[in-house]
Amino acid sequence: MGLSLQVDPVRCEGFGMCAELLPEAIELDDWGYPIVRDGILPEHLRELAERAVEVCPVLALRLVSPERVRSGLQSRALAPHTALRSHGGG
């Protein structure tokens, strides 16, 4: 099963080591922050992607399964509605 690479933009400090290790999937913007190509990583890049995750000094990278990405998007979409119900006055 393939994996997708994600960057936490809040944690990332733009060190750029990830792009050096995995230029096939990550490029840097004008300020040195990573732009990760969408989609599933090819299997031959998995070892390099795991290495990029390991060397990130601020732990801003992670590998996730496509199913987890989809379920995360669905739960985020539901979160505001849940919050409104739980904080409603009464």
Backbone hydrogen bonds, N-H to C=O, Kabsch-Sander energy under -0.5 kcal/mol:
donor,donor_aa,acceptor,acceptor_aa,energy
4,S,64,V,-3.3
6,Q,62,R,-2.7
8,D,60,A,-3.1
12,C,8,D,-2.3
20,E,16,G,-1.4
21,L,17,M,-2.0
22,L,18,C,-2.2
25,A,22,L,-1.7
26,I,22,L,-1.9
27,E,35,I,-2.2
29,D,33,Y,-3.0
32,G,29,D,-1.7
35,I,27,E,-3.5
36,V,34,P,-0.5
37,R,25,A,-2.7
41,L,3,L,-3.4
45,L,42,P,-2.1
46,R,43,E,-1.5
49,A,45,L,-2.6
50,E,46,R,-2.6
51,R,47,E,-1.9
52,A,48,L,-2.4
53,V,49,A,-2.2
54,E,50,E,-2.0
55,V,51,R,-2.2
56,C,52,A,-0.9
59,L,56,C,-1.2
62,R,6,Q,-1.9
64,V,4,S,-2.8
69,V,65,S,-1.8
70,R,66,P,-2.3
71,S,67,E,-2.4
72,G,68,R,-2.2
73,L,69,V,-2.0
74,Q,70,R,-2.1
75,S,71,S,-2.4
76,R,72,G,-2.0
77,A,73,L,-1.9
78,L,74,Q,-1.4
79,A,75,S,-1.4
82,T,78,L,-2.1
83,A,79,A,-2.7
84,L,80,P,-2.3
85,R,81,H,-1.9
86,S,82,T,-2.4
87,H,83,A,-1.8
88,G,85,R,-0.6
